[in-house]
Amino acid sequence: MDVKTPNPVVADEPSRGTPSPTPPSKTPAAPRPLETKYLVDMEALSASYGTDPGSVELRGETFPQSIALRVDKNSIPANEVEYNLGGQWKAFDATIGVTDPSPTGGRLTFEIFGDGRSLRSTELGKGTPVKIHIGVTGIQTLKLKVKFTAGEYYNDYSYGAWGDARLSK
């Protein structure tokens, strides 16, 4: 007597019938990564007393792509720098503060202007950096200004820094 063994079923074997249509993918496209540009990589339109681009420390944290503006009570009570945005950026981000090597006891005012209009003004002392996010859609020129606000020292400079100052689209 011959016993026939049935063919084993293989799970990976393709179906012999008509394949059902695959529904279109409903997965949304991945968002475009933000395009960013650091201000240290841009040419300034003007600067009243120059800028110190590069690395700064604010409350012990290092910000390698920064703009620092030097001020003091008598000779440079305010310092500003202006950049051409050409209306092509959406946001400006930075961590602002008085740099760690600056003398203690002083206070600086950080101001941001877009096309001559005030966008923000913040007074800070050493050791109190603040993260900022400012909308700049359509703005042609961005001005950053640091003013000496308070303090008793006369010969030492303070540096108001715009830590990792960058634009994004």
PyMOL commands that set and color helices and strands:
alter all, ss='L'
color gray80, all
select helices_A, chain A and resi 39-41
alter helices_A, ss='H'
color red, helices_A
select strands_A, chain A and resi 36-38+46-47+52-58+61-71+78-84+91-98+107-114+117-125+130-135+141-150+158-168
alter strands_A, ss='S'
color yellow, strands_A
deselect
rebuild
show_as cartoon
